[in-house]
Amino acid sequence: MRHPHTHLSRLVLACACALASMPAFAIFQNGGFEANAYTGWTVAGGVNPGLLGSPPFTGASVQINPGAPGPASIVGPGSTDPRAPQIQLPRVGQYTAKLNDEATGALVTTLRQVDTVSNADIDPADGVPHIRFAFAPVLEDPNHSPQEQPYFYVSVKDLTDNSVLFEQFAYSGQAGVQFLPGTGSWKYLPFQDVDAVLPLSAIGHQVELTVIAADCSLGGHGGYVYVDGFGSAHVPPGGTPGGTPHAVPALGPAGLGLLGGLLALVAGWRARTRRA
């Protein structure tokens, strides 16, 4: 018969292995969508009436009329995109978020989260905080006028000092954007890895992450964006399409605390059994 602490040790080892395989994203809650849901995020949207003004467009050009938000889903292991088959899914961990979809209707889907920069977001390699994530837009290109095209928008803003830390906007087929040809009239970008470097003075500041994906404003062509890996940790290289995804090999503060508690439990159990 095995000693009872053998079973406990095995349990702790299993828990430690599970913790070690969990992605650690620090700043954003559920930043890797590993809850297989949008827990911690605000999903909204409405109807795309077209972009305001003329190119070059920015976030200030975005207009969203009231209406039901566009769809938002989570894709898991083994997923592929038939319109952009070279996009590697999932991007990080087991799940990747998909905002909007290939359906039509002039729909807009928005994703937002506000969080606070902390010391946990400092990269020891350079001693300053980072915000990192990955996104991949897939847009149909109907060759409408620029303000009517499907588009995507991604931004990170410091709400404390009102500065823009990262911003990217593009409509389908926009000149100067290296879209790749998908199937039919679809175009896409492979996952773009963002690394926004913040000054040390940003510790304690609130930041807002925003992602927007929109159909064309005329209602007949779709557009969507995959997003993943929001946090301060490095976004690792993606796996092969439909293959085994990679996870960030690091523990967050909560994971470290739990692992430490488990190890202390084993040490205490072993001490008691030796005295018995």
Secondary structure as UniProt FT lines:
FT   HELIX           4..20
FT   TURN            26..27
FT   TURN            29..32
FT   TURN            34..35
FT   TURN            39..40
FT   STRAND          42..47
FT   HELIX           59..61
FT   STRAND          72..75
FT   TURN            77..78
FT   TURN            82..83
FT   TURN            85..86
FT   TURN            93..94
FT   STRAND          96..99
FT   STRAND          107..116
FT   HELIX           119..121
FT   STRAND          122..123
FT   TURN            124..127
FT   STRAND          128..140
FT   HELIX           146..148
FT   STRAND          151..158
FT   TURN            159..162
FT   STRAND          163..171
FT   TURN            172..173
FT   TURN            175..176
FT   STRAND          180..181
FT   TURN            184..185
FT   STRAND          186..188
FT   STRAND          192..197
FT   HELIX           200..202
FT   TURN            203..204
FT   STRAND          206..214
FT   TURN            217..218
FT   STRAND          223..231
FT   TURN            241..242
FT   HELIX           253..275
//
